Amino acid sequence: MPESRPPATFISDLRPSRVATIEGTVTDLEPVREVTTREGTTKKVRNGRLRDGTGEIVLVLWGSEVALAEAGDRVRIVEGWVSDARGRAQISLGRSGRLEKLPPAPH
C-alpha cells in the first residue's frame, strides 16, 4: 500500500474553526502547567510554537499529549483543530487529531 501524503497545507493558510493537517518543527515548548477546567477538574496543558517555511502558530497540547513532542522535533499534526485565542490562531489535536513525529529534515 503506498504511503499517504498529507494535504499540502501550510501554517500561513490556517484559519480558525477548521480542521487541518500540517507539518512543521516545534521551535520551543513552555513547561507543563495545570489549569482548572470549566467542570472544576485540573488538566495538564503545554504551549509551544510550530513553524514551517510560511510562518508560525501556537501549538497547544492537552493531558497526555504534553509528552508527545520536544523542541526541535519535526511533526505532522493530522486533523488538528485550529482555533482563535485572543485574535491569534492556534492549533491543538482537538477531539480527533493526532501528532506524528517525522524524521529530521535532511541538511
C-alpha positions in Angstrom: 0.0 0.0 0.0 1.5 3.4 -0.9 2.3 5.8 1.8 -0.3 8.5 2.0 0.8 12.1 1.9 -1.0 14.8 3.9 -2.7 17.7 2.0 -0.3 20.5 1.2 -1.5 22.9 3.9 0.9 25.5 5.3 0.7 27.5 8.5 0.1 30.7 6.5 -3.1 29.0 5.1 -4.6 28.2 8.5 -7.9 29.8 9.6 -9.8 29.4 12.9 -12.7 26.9 13.2 -11.2 24.5 10.7 -9.5 21.1 10.8 -6.1 21.0 9.2 -3.2 18.6 8.5 0.2 20.4 8.6 3.9 19.6 9.1 6.4 21.8 10.9 9.1 22.0 13.5 8.4 22.5 17.2 10.6 25.6 17.9 10.0 25.8 21.6 7.8 24.4 24.4 6.8 26.0 27.7 6.9 24.0 30.9 3.8 21.8 31.6 1.3 23.6 33.8 -2.1 22.6 35.3 -5.3 24.5 34.6 -8.7 24.2 36.1 -11.4 23.2 33.6 -14.9 24.6 33.5 -16.0 21.3 35.2 -13.7 22.1 38.1 -11.1 19.4 37.4 -7.5 20.0 36.6 -5.8 19.2 33.4 -2.2 19.4 32.1 -1.5 21.8 29.3 1.7 22.8 27.4 2.0 25.6 24.9 4.7 25.8 22.2 5.3 27.1 18.8 5.2 25.2 15.5 7.0 26.7 12.4 7.1 25.8 8.7 8.5 27.8 5.8 5.5 30.0 5.7 5.0 31.1 9.3 4.5 30.1 12.9 1.5 29.1 15.0 0.9 28.4 18.7 0.7 24.7 19.4 -1.4 23.6 22.4 -1.0 20.1 23.9 -3.5 18.8 26.5 -3.4 16.0 29.0 -1.3 13.0 27.9 -0.4 14.9 24.7 2.1 17.1 26.7 4.8 14.4 26.4 4.4 13.8 22.6 6.9 16.4 21.4 10.0 18.2 22.4 11.6 21.4 21.0 13.4 20.6 17.7 11.1 17.7 16.7 9.6 17.7 13.2 6.0 16.7 13.5 2.8 16.2 11.4 -0.4 17.3 13.0 -3.2 15.2 11.4 -6.7 16.6 11.5 -5.7 19.2 14.1 -8.2 21.8 15.3 -7.4 25.5 14.5 -9.0 27.9 16.9 -8.8 31.6 17.7 -7.2 32.6 21.0 -7.5 36.4 21.6 -7.2 37.1 17.9 -4.3 34.7 17.2 -4.7 31.3 15.5 -3.5 28.3 17.5 -3.6 24.5 16.7 -4.4 21.6 19.0 -5.2 18.0 18.4 -8.8 18.6 19.3 -11.1 15.6 19.5 -9.9 13.5 16.6 -6.4 14.8 15.7 -3.1 13.1 16.2 0.6 14.1 16.3 3.2 12.1 14.4 6.9 12.5 14.8 8.8 12.8 11.5 12.4 12.1 10.7 14.8 15.1 11.0 15.0 17.3 7.9 17.8 16.5 5.6 20.6 19.1 5.6 
